[in-house]
């Protein structure tokens, strides 16, 4: 968990949602409508703590992650406006969830990165990680 030889702190929040989708292209049976019990994981990493000894307020991150998961719960991902016209791969869902969570974390003096992982099962996930600065 160390970057550039320094300390790295990390906070983690997860939420689950049930959703349907289908893939477009050469994906075999995944091109038929099917569903997953998704697990969305958000990880904020940074090298410096704030004056209150926190990297980021989990009390603010948790409801943001839970609210985003709730907005996808029992939905067809292809019918969610932010994903309309997108091949709803786990990578695309991770990208869109990152884009929804990142703005609320920017501009808080964080020297951090945000990783959003979308797990379709215990064995399969896709993630996006980018700096927040």
C-alpha positions, 0 to 999 in steps of 0.5 A: 500500500506504499507509494513513492516510499511514503505512507499511504492511508486508505478508507473503504466503503462497499454497497450491494445492488441487484441489476440486470443487463446484457452485453453487446458484441461477441460475449456469448450467453452474456448477450442475453438479458441476465442479472448480478448481485453487484458489489460496488467498492469505493477506496480513497487512498492518500498520503496525508491525513487532515487536521482531524486525523482522517483521510476522508470522512467515511460518514460522507463517503458511505451515504454517497456510495450507498445512494449511488448503489440504491439508484442502480438497484433493481434496474436494467443498467441499459435503461439508467440514463447515465448508461443509456447507449453504453455497453454495460460491461463492469468496466463501463459501470465502474467508470460511470460510478467513479464519475458520479463519486469523484466530484464530491471528493475533489477540492477538499485538500486531498492528495488522494486517488479514488478507486471504484470496483464493480464486482459481478461475483466474488471472483470477477470485478472491474475497477477504475482508479484515478487521482482526485487532484 
